Amino acid sequence: MYILLSILLAYLLGSISTSTLITRWRAKIDIRDVGSGNAGATNTLRVLGVRWGLVVLALDACKGVLATLLAMAMVHHQPLVWFVAGLAVVVGHNWPVFFGFRGGKGIATTIGVYLVLLPIPALVAGVIAILLIAVTRYVSLGALSFVILTPVFCIAFGRPVTLILFAVLIAALSVYRHRQNIVRLVRGQEHRVFSRHHEL
């Protein structure tokens, strides 16, 4: 009972699209109809400015933290359930039931989940991702590097196989969501952060 409830709550929590709600409140627009069309922090930054982009980033990360902690509180000593709940909150962010299943790409929410479940590997991967963004100004490249390097560092730090597989699954989901960005990166057509068009 509690297992299914924790996973359902995680998905519903992820389905609260903060960027969609904030842009409707602040600008009376749907974030998914402007800019990159992505319901995420970077598109919010582009539409509403840095302050609101950071607010969305923080709130989306908090969704990941809260969903994972709820699962841990509801279901003790079952890490597999925590991993499924972590995946569920990211899926909810990407395909939110409250907003027609049109959401974001899940990076900020993934950061929140990782802060709880694998903070050290994610921190190392995050530092590298931030450096890549600072040098290249490609947010998508930094995001992809973050999710791909995290399972690598899980292996390097000797994390359990189940945790490594969880990180690989999250990375695969993120790569799928960023597939158009990958095509643009390969073609040299990807938009840089703080240029007129950018997305995460």
VENRACOR-V228011 format. One record per pair of residues at least 6 apart in sequence whose C-alpha atoms are under 8 Angstrom apart, sorted by the first residue. I is the first residue (numbers start at 1). J is the second residue. If there is no record, write none. Layout:
# VENRACOR-V228011
((I;J) (I;J))
This chain:
# VENRACOR-V228011
((2;74) (2;75) (3;71) (3;74) (3;75) (3;81) (6;67) (6;70) (6;71) (6;74) (6;75) (6;85) (7;71) (7;81) (7;84) (7;85) (7;88) (8;85) (8;88) (9;67) (10;67) (10;68) (10;71) (10;85) (10;86) (10;88) (10;89) (10;92) (11;85) (11;88) (11;89) (11;90) (11;91) (11;92) (11;93) (12;89) (12;92) (12;96) (12;97) (13;63) (13;67) (13;89) (13;92) (14;63) (14;64) (14;67) (14;88) (14;89) (14;90) (14;91) (14;92) (14;93) (14;94) (14;96) (14;109) (15;89) (15;92) (15;93) (15;94) (15;95) (15;96) (15;97) (15;98) (15;99) (16;92) (16;93) (16;96) (16;98) (17;39) (17;93) (17;96) (17;99) (17;103) (18;56) (18;59) (18;60) (19;31) (19;39) (19;40) (19;41) (19;44) (19;56) (20;30) (20;31) (20;32) (20;39) (23;29) (23;30) (23;31) (23;44) (23;48) (24;30) (24;31) (27;48) (31;37) (31;38) (31;39) (31;43) (31;44) (31;47) (32;38) (32;39) (32;102) (32;103) (34;47) (35;43) (35;46) (35;47) (35;197) (35;198) (36;43) (36;197) (36;198) (36;199) (37;43) (38;103) (38;104) (38;105) (38;199) (38;200) (39;102) (39;103) (39;104) (39;105) (40;56) (40;57) (40;103) (40;104) (40;105) (40;106) (40;199) (40;200) (41;53) (41;54) (41;55) (41;56) (41;57) (41;108) (41;200) (42;53) (42;198) (42;199) (42;200) (43;53) (43;198) (43;199) (43;200) (44;52) (44;53) (44;56) (45;51) (45;52) (45;53) (45;54) (46;53) (46;194) (46;196) (46;197) (46;198) (57;108) (58;108) (60;108) (60;109) (60;112) (61;108) (61;109) (61;110) (61;111) (61;112) (61;113) (62;109) (62;112) (63;89) (63;109) (63;112) (64;86) (64;89) (64;90) (64;109) (64;110) (64;111) (64;112) (64;113) (65;109) (65;112) (65;113) (65;114) (65;115) (65;116) (67;85) (67;86) (67;89) (67;113) (68;82) (68;83) (68;85) (68;86) (68;113) (68;116) (68;117) (69;116) (71;81) (71;82) (71;85) (72;78) (72;79) (72;82) (75;81) (75;82) (80;162) (83;163) (83;166) (86;110) (86;113) (87;170) (89;109) (90;106) (90;109) (90;110) (91;106) (93;103) (93;104) (93;105) (93;106) (93;109) (94;101) (94;102) (94;103) (94;104) (94;105) (94;106) (95;101) (95;102) (95;103) (95;104) (96;102) (96;103) (104;200) (105;174) (105;177) (105;178) (105;200) (106;174) (107;143) (107;174) (107;200) (110;170) (111;122) (114;122) (115;122) (118;154) (121;150) (121;151) (121;153) (121;154) (121;157) (122;146) (122;150) (122;153) (124;150) (124;153) (125;145) (125;146) (125;147) (125;149) (125;150) (125;153) (126;146) (128;142) (128;145) (128;146) (129;141) (129;142) (129;143) (129;145) (129;146) (130;142) (131;142) (132;138) (132;141) (132;142) (133;139) (133;141) (133;142) (136;192) (137;192) (137;193) (137;194) (138;190) (138;191) (138;192) (138;193) (139;192) (139;193) (139;198) (139;199) (139;200) (140;178) (140;181) (140;199) (140;200) (141;185) (143;200) (144;171) (144;174) (144;175) (144;178) (147;167) (147;170) (147;171) (147;174) (148;168) (148;171) (150;167) (151;164) (151;165) (151;167) (151;168) (154;163) (154;164) (155;164) (181;190) (184;190) (190;198) (191;197) (191;198) (191;199) (192;198) (193;199))
